[in-house]
Amino acid sequence: MNNLNIKDPVCGMNVSETSKFSTTNDKKEYYFCSKNCLDKFERNPSQYLNEEKNHEHLEHNHLEEPHTHKIIKQNIKYTCPMHPEIIRDKPGDCPKCGMALEPMGVIDKKEEENTDELDYMTKRFWISTVLAIPLFILAMLADLSENILPSSLSMSTIQYIEFFLATPIVLWGGWNFYVKAYYSVINKSLNMFTLIGLGVIVAWIFSVIALFFPTLFSYKFTR
């Protein structure tokens, strides 16, 4: 019968001793759930073995939990899920792809429940959504059903209203993408954030120039 109580020393998942991902360290066999975890372990086995010992010490010395957690937290490293060779001493973004770094090994509950980044992005998402709904409706009506709009609303007025609705969405709502795109250029590691940031900001600049300096373009491009 397969032993399903063996834990992957990297991610902590239960694995079987029949797993095809395994290695030997100090005459002891270790099993892994995937090649990614196996590669991480083989690059720095002492890191994961030390974390495993700290976790065992924590379980057997529950009364000393505050002291043990403090020791573990001091040793926390952060890595990128897509680029495990990136290891940092504190949270941040991966210099290669821009993804948020994730903690490695055992962390305390307070650190695990930290949702600052999620709260930050959620706030911007909902405020941008509130601005985007009237922007979308106005743009569709102006292009498809001009007769529905009040006759006092000229196309020029509509374009200025759209500008004031879209600018906070583009510059404030998408600010995090531009920061990541900037660092991708500085670090000479172009990625999806580079593409998103460049595409959005170029489109916005083109639209602003067309709005304020319409004579630079032919009439059909400013409609």
C-alpha positions as a Markdown table, in Angstrom:
| # | Residue | x | y | z |
|---|---|---|---|---|
| 1 | Met | 0.0 | 0.0 | 0.0 |
| 2 | Asn | 1.3 | 3.4 | -0.9 |
| 3 | Asn | 2.2 | 5.8 | 2.0 |
| 4 | Leu | 0.2 | 9.0 | 1.5 |
| 5 | Asn | 1.5 | 10.6 | 4.6 |
| 6 | Ile | 4.8 | 11.6 | 3.1 |
| 7 | Lys | 5.1 | 15.4 | 2.8 |
| 8 | Asp | 6.7 | 17.3 | 0.1 |
| 9 | Pro | 9.4 | 19.3 | 2.0 |
| 10 | Val | 9.0 | 22.3 | -0.4 |
| 11 | Cys | 5.2 | 22.9 | -0.6 |
| 12 | Gly | 4.0 | 20.6 | 2.2 |
| 13 | Met | 1.6 | 18.6 | 0.1 |
| 14 | Asn | 1.0 | 14.9 | 0.8 |
| 15 | Val | 2.7 | 12.7 | -1.8 |
| 16 | Ser | 3.1 | 9.0 | -2.4 |
| 17 | Glu | 6.4 | 7.1 | -2.2 |
| 18 | Thr | 5.7 | 6.0 | -5.7 |
| 19 | Ser | 6.0 | 9.6 | -7.0 |
| 20 | Lys | 8.4 | 9.9 | -9.9 |
| 21 | Phe | 9.9 | 13.0 | -8.4 |
| 22 | Ser | 12.3 | 12.1 | -5.7 |
| 23 | Thr | 15.9 | 12.6 | -4.6 |
| 24 | Thr | 18.3 | 11.4 | -1.9 |
| 25 | Asn | 19.9 | 13.7 | 0.6 |
| 26 | Asp | 22.2 | 12.6 | 3.4 |
| 27 | Lys | 21.0 | 9.0 | 2.9 |
| 28 | Lys | 17.4 | 9.9 | 3.2 |
| 29 | Glu | 14.8 | 9.7 | 0.4 |
| 30 | Tyr | 12.6 | 12.7 | -0.3 |
| 31 | Tyr | 9.5 | 12.8 | -2.5 |
| 32 | Phe | 7.9 | 15.7 | -4.3 |
| 33 | Cys | 4.6 | 16.5 | -6.0 |
| 34 | Ser | 6.2 | 18.1 | -9.1 |
| 35 | Lys | 9.4 | 18.7 | -10.9 |
| 36 | Asn | 9.3 | 22.3 | -9.9 |
| 37 | Cys | 9.4 | 21.4 | -6.2 |
| 38 | Leu | 12.2 | 18.9 | -6.9 |
| 39 | Asp | 14.3 | 21.5 | -8.7 |
| 40 | Lys | 13.8 | 24.0 | -5.8 |
| 41 | Phe | 14.9 | 21.4 | -3.3 |
| 42 | Glu | 18.0 | 20.3 | -5.3 |
| 43 | Arg | 19.1 | 23.9 | -5.7 |
| 44 | Asn | 19.2 | 24.5 | -1.9 |
| 45 | Pro | 18.2 | 21.4 | 0.1 |
| 46 | Ser | 19.5 | 22.9 | 3.4 |
| 47 | Gln | 17.0 | 25.7 | 3.3 |
| 48 | Tyr | 14.0 | 23.3 | 3.1 |
| 49 | Leu | 15.5 | 20.8 | 5.6 |
| 50 | Asn | 16.0 | 23.6 | 8.1 |
| 51 | Glu | 12.4 | 24.8 | 7.6 |
| 52 | Glu | 11.2 | 21.2 | 8.2 |
| 53 | Lys | 13.1 | 21.0 | 11.4 |
| 54 | Asn | 11.7 | 24.4 | 12.6 |
| 55 | His | 8.2 | 23.2 | 11.8 |
| 56 | Glu | 8.7 | 20.0 | 13.8 |
| 57 | His | 10.0 | 22.0 | 16.7 |
| 58 | Leu | 7.0 | 24.3 | 16.5 |
| 59 | Glu | 4.6 | 21.3 | 16.7 |
| 60 | His | 6.3 | 19.7 | 19.6 |
| 61 | Asn | 6.8 | 22.9 | 21.6 |
| 62 | His | 3.4 | 24.5 | 21.3 |
| 63 | Leu | 3.8 | 26.4 | 24.6 |
| 64 | Glu | 6.8 | 28.2 | 23.2 |
| 65 | Glu | 4.8 | 29.2 | 20.1 |
| 66 | Pro | 5.5 | 33.0 | 20.3 |
| 67 | His | 9.2 | 32.5 | 20.6 |
| 68 | Thr | 9.3 | 29.9 | 17.8 |
| 69 | His | 7.3 | 32.0 | 15.4 |
| 70 | Lys | 9.7 | 34.9 | 15.9 |
| 71 | Ile | 12.6 | 32.7 | 14.9 |
| 72 | Ile | 10.9 | 31.4 | 11.8 |
| 73 | Lys | 9.8 | 34.8 | 10.7 |
| 74 | Gln | 13.4 | 36.1 | 10.8 |
| 75 | Asn | 14.4 | 33.4 | 8.4 |
| 76 | Ile | 11.5 | 33.9 | 5.9 |
| 77 | Lys | 12.7 | 34.3 | 2.3 |
| 78 | Tyr | 10.5 | 35.4 | -0.6 |
| 79 | Thr | 10.6 | 34.0 | -4.1 |
| 80 | Cys | 8.7 | 34.3 | -7.5 |
| 81 | Pro | 6.4 | 31.3 | -8.4 |
| 82 | Met | 7.6 | 31.7 | -12.1 |
| 83 | His | 11.3 | 32.3 | -11.4 |
| 84 | Pro | 12.3 | 30.3 | -8.3 |
| 85 | Glu | 15.9 | 31.4 | -8.7 |
| 86 | Ile | 14.8 | 34.9 | -7.5 |
| 87 | Ile | 15.1 | 34.9 | -3.7 |
| 88 | Arg | 14.7 | 38.0 | -1.5 |
| 89 | Asp | 14.8 | 38.8 | 2.2 |
| 90 | Lys | 11.6 | 40.9 | 2.1 |
| 91 | Pro | 8.3 | 41.1 | 0.0 |
| 92 | Gly | 8.4 | 42.9 | -3.3 |
| 93 | Asp | 8.0 | 42.2 | -7.0 |
| 94 | Cys | 10.0 | 39.8 | -9.2 |
| 95 | Pro | 12.5 | 41.8 | -11.3 |
| 96 | Lys | 11.9 | 39.5 | -14.2 |
| 97 | Cys | 8.2 | 39.2 | -14.6 |
| 98 | Gly | 6.8 | 41.7 | -12.1 |
| 99 | Met | 4.7 | 39.2 | -10.1 |
| 100 | Ala | 4.5 | 39.7 | -6.3 |
| 101 | Leu | 7.0 | 37.5 | -4.4 |
| 102 | Glu | 5.6 | 34.8 | -2.2 |
| 103 | Pro | 7.0 | 33.6 | 1.2 |
| 104 | Met | 8.9 | 30.3 | 1.2 |
| 105 | Gly | 8.5 | 27.7 | 3.9 |
| 106 | Val | 6.6 | 28.0 | 7.2 |
| 107 | Ile | 5.1 | 31.4 | 8.0 |
| 108 | Asp | 3.0 | 32.6 | 10.9 |
| 109 | Lys | -0.8 | 33.0 | 10.5 |
| 110 | Lys | -0.7 | 36.8 | 10.6 |
| 111 | Glu | 1.8 | 36.9 | 7.8 |
| 112 | Glu | -0.2 | 34.4 | 5.8 |
| 113 | Glu | -3.4 | 36.4 | 6.1 |
| 114 | Asn | -1.8 | 39.7 | 4.9 |
| 115 | Thr | -4.1 | 41.0 | 2.1 |
| 116 | Asp | -2.6 | 44.5 | 1.7 |
| 117 | Glu | -1.9 | 44.0 | -2.0 |
| 118 | Leu | -5.4 | 42.5 | -2.7 |
| 119 | Asp | -7.1 | 45.3 | -0.8 |
| 120 | Tyr | -5.0 | 47.9 | -2.7 |
| 121 | Met | -6.0 | 46.4 | -6.1 |
| 122 | Thr | -9.6 | 45.8 | -5.2 |
| 123 | Lys | -10.1 | 49.4 | -4.2 |
| 124 | Arg | -8.8 | 50.7 | -7.5 |
| 125 | Phe | -10.8 | 48.1 | -9.4 |
| 126 | Trp | -14.2 | 49.2 | -7.9 |
| 127 | Ile | -13.6 | 52.9 | -8.2 |
| 128 | Ser | -12.4 | 52.4 | -11.8 |
| 129 | Thr | -15.6 | 50.3 | -12.5 |
| 130 | Val | -17.8 | 53.1 | -11.2 |
| 131 | Leu | -16.2 | 55.5 | -13.7 |
| 132 | Ala | -16.1 | 53.0 | -16.5 |
| 133 | Ile | -19.8 | 52.2 | -16.6 |
| 134 | Pro | -21.0 | 55.8 | -17.6 |
| 135 | Leu | -18.0 | 56.1 | -19.9 |
| 136 | Phe | -18.9 | 52.9 | -21.7 |
| 137 | Ile | -22.6 | 53.9 | -22.0 |
| 138 | Leu | -21.8 | 57.4 | -23.3 |
| 139 | Ala | -19.2 | 56.1 | -25.8 |
| 140 | Met | -21.7 | 53.5 | -27.2 |
| 141 | Leu | -24.6 | 56.0 | -27.4 |
| 142 | Ala | -22.4 | 58.6 | -29.1 |
| 143 | Asp | -21.2 | 56.1 | -31.8 |
| 144 | Leu | -24.4 | 54.0 | -32.3 |
| 145 | Ser | -27.4 | 56.1 | -31.3 |
| 146 | Glu | -26.6 | 59.8 | -31.3 |
| 147 | Asn | -30.3 | 60.7 | -31.4 |
| 148 | Ile | -30.8 | 59.4 | -27.9 |
| 149 | Leu | -28.4 | 62.0 | -26.4 |
| 150 | Pro | -29.6 | 65.6 | -25.7 |
| 151 | Ser | -29.1 | 67.9 | -28.7 |
| 152 | Ser | -27.2 | 70.3 | -26.5 |
| 153 | Leu | -24.4 | 67.7 | -26.2 |
| 154 | Ser | -22.0 | 68.2 | -29.1 |
| 155 | Met | -19.4 | 65.6 | -30.1 |
| 156 | Ser | -16.7 | 67.9 | -28.7 |
| 157 | Thr | -18.5 | 68.0 | -25.3 |
| 158 | Ile | -18.9 | 64.3 | -25.3 |
| 159 | Gln | -15.2 | 63.8 | -25.9 |
| 160 | Tyr | -14.2 | 66.0 | -23.0 |
| 161 | Ile | -16.6 | 64.2 | -20.7 |
| 162 | Glu | -15.1 | 60.9 | -21.8 |
| 163 | Phe | -11.6 | 62.3 | -21.2 |
| 164 | Phe | -12.4 | 63.3 | -17.6 |
| 165 | Leu | -14.0 | 59.8 | -16.9 |
| 166 | Ala | -11.2 | 57.8 | -18.6 |
| 167 | Thr | -8.1 | 59.6 | -17.3 |
| 168 | Pro | -8.5 | 58.5 | -13.6 |
| 169 | Ile | -9.1 | 55.0 | -14.8 |
| 170 | Val | -6.0 | 54.9 | -17.0 |
| 171 | Leu | -3.6 | 56.9 | -14.8 |
| 172 | Trp | -4.7 | 56.0 | -11.2 |
| 173 | Gly | -6.5 | 52.6 | -11.7 |
| 174 | Gly | -3.7 | 51.2 | -13.8 |
| 175 | Trp | -0.8 | 52.8 | -11.9 |
| 176 | Asn | 0.6 | 49.6 | -10.6 |
| 177 | Phe | 1.0 | 48.2 | -14.2 |
| 178 | Tyr | 3.0 | 51.2 | -15.2 |
| 179 | Val | 5.3 | 50.9 | -12.2 |
| 180 | Lys | 5.9 | 47.2 | -13.0 |
| 181 | Ala | 6.4 | 48.1 | -16.7 |
| 182 | Tyr | 9.0 | 50.7 | -15.7 |
| 183 | Tyr | 11.0 | 48.3 | -13.6 |
| 184 | Ser | 10.9 | 45.7 | -16.4 |
| 185 | Val | 12.6 | 48.2 | -18.7 |
| 186 | Ile | 15.1 | 49.2 | -16.0 |
| 187 | Asn | 16.0 | 45.6 | -15.2 |
| 188 | Lys | 16.1 | 44.8 | -19.0 |
| 189 | Ser | 13.6 | 42.0 | -18.5 |
| 190 | Leu | 10.6 | 42.8 | -20.7 |
| 191 | Asn | 7.4 | 41.0 | -19.9 |
| 192 | Met | 3.6 | 41.3 | -20.0 |
| 193 | Phe | 3.6 | 44.3 | -17.8 |
| 194 | Thr | 5.8 | 46.1 | -20.4 |
| 195 | Leu | 3.3 | 45.2 | -23.1 |
| 196 | Ile | 0.2 | 46.3 | -21.0 |
| 197 | Gly | 1.8 | 49.5 | -19.7 |
| 198 | Leu | 3.2 | 50.6 | -23.1 |
| 199 | Gly | 0.0 | 49.7 | -25.0 |
| 200 | Val | -2.4 | 51.6 | -22.6 |
| 201 | Ile | -0.2 | 54.7 | -22.1 |
| 202 | Val | 0.5 | 55.1 | -25.9 |
| 203 | Ala | -3.2 | 54.8 | -26.6 |
| 204 | Trp | -4.1 | 57.4 | -23.9 |
| 205 | Ile | -1.4 | 59.9 | -25.1 |
| 206 | Phe | -2.6 | 59.5 | -28.7 |
| 207 | Ser | -6.2 | 60.2 | -27.6 |
| 208 | Val | -5.2 | 63.2 | -25.5 |
| 209 | Ile | -3.3 | 64.8 | -28.4 |
| 210 | Ala | -6.2 | 64.2 | -30.8 |
| 211 | Leu | -8.6 | 65.8 | -28.3 |
| 212 | Phe | -6.5 | 69.0 | -27.5 |
| 213 | Phe | -4.8 | 69.3 | -30.9 |
| 214 | Pro | -7.3 | 67.9 | -33.4 |
| 215 | Thr | -5.7 | 69.8 | -36.4 |
| 216 | Leu | -2.7 | 67.5 | -36.2 |
| 217 | Phe | -4.8 | 64.7 | -37.5 |
| 218 | Ser | -7.3 | 64.3 | -40.3 |
| 219 | Tyr | -10.9 | 64.7 | -39.4 |
| 220 | Lys | -11.8 | 61.0 | -39.4 |
| 221 | Phe | -9.2 | 60.2 | -36.7 |
| 222 | Thr | -10.6 | 62.7 | -34.2 |
| 223 | Arg | -14.2 | 61.4 | -34.4 |
